[in-house]
Amino acid sequence: MIGKVSVIGAGSLGTAISQLVSKNADKVYLHAKRKEVVQDIQNTHRNLQYFPNTLLSPNIQPVYKYESGLDSEIMFFCVPSSAVRDVASEVKDLLKPDTVLVSTAKGIEYPSGMTMSQIIHEETGKHPVILSGPNFASEIVLNQPTATTIASKDSKDIEKVKKVLSTQEFQVETTDDVVGTEMCSVLKNINAIAYGICEGMNINENARFAVLNKSFRETKDIVTSLGGDPDTVDGYCGLGDMVLTSTSNQSRNHTLGILYGQKITVDEKSSSILFEGKKSVMAIKTVCQQNQINCDVCQFTDSVLNHQKTPEIAFRELWSKMVK
């Protein structure tokens, strides 16, 4: 049993992770940036914003920002990729020297091209454990069967995180391939947008799944070229997460792709919906260009999202490159 665990971010994933680890920790501090979320959990022991029908474990304590609970053994960063740098900077001077950090954000900073683990290390001096897999928060919070991948070069850190996450229903595989695991978490969003564009265009299923297959191959090529293990792409953080995010109606990036495939432009600021794959497209395209890596699916996605190319023209260009 772990003593104290902190979860930064009281959104859907943060709440789900808190519920999950509460089975293996004495105390879980759920840090929220909004006072009304803290009050709701204190009064009803439910996060009414995200899971109004789910009663949270009694050992989950909501905390407004960083008022307490930062002396934990493990701290999960459950915030969007766009907020990781700010959060890491805010907590860096409040952490215990032996606190293990866990990154759950799936994105890459643009224009720096830095991954979430690189950002967290730059801000805190700590190398986080990476958590990535086919993991919808709505299913985790209900204790439904789920598998995930965690990655770290530090064997002690990874065993501690595995211990707090593992239950009969939540299965955890481990790897030391941080590069491969993180790149899979970024690329799956891009691949989901690409698949969604094809679906939005009503492209036939043969072609859609051929594009998904090409996405899988290119993910292996990119991971290998950047120093990761191509076998990582066969894991839960790779194939499992890519297929889930690309085909499920719960996936925001899949939905974003469908809308662009239908020539509907989304204003993220007015909709307040975060699509973590959109900036990742630009960042990965730049990384691939700098390293001379082929990325036809990423270029297809970028041309539709960021360069106003019609989906039909972009798809025809992609289709001409399906066979090497």
Buried (B, 14 or more C-beta within 10 A) or exposed (E): EBEBBBBBBBBBBBBBBBBBBBBBBEBBBBBBBEEEBBBBBEEEBBBBBBBEEBEBBEBBBBBBBBEEBBBBBBBBBBBBBBBBBEBBBBBEEEBEEEBBBBBBBBBBBBEEBBBBBBBBBEBBEBBBBBBBBBBBBBBBBBBEEBBBBBBBEBEEBBEBBBBBBBBEBBBBBBBBBBBBBBBBBBBBBBBBBBBBBBBBBEBEEEBBBBBBEBBBBBBBBBBBBBEBBBBBBBBBBBBBBBBBBBBEEEBBBBBBBBBBBBEEEBEEEEEEEBBBBBBBBBBBBBBBEEEEBBBBBBBBBBBBBEEEBEBEEBBEBBBEEEEE
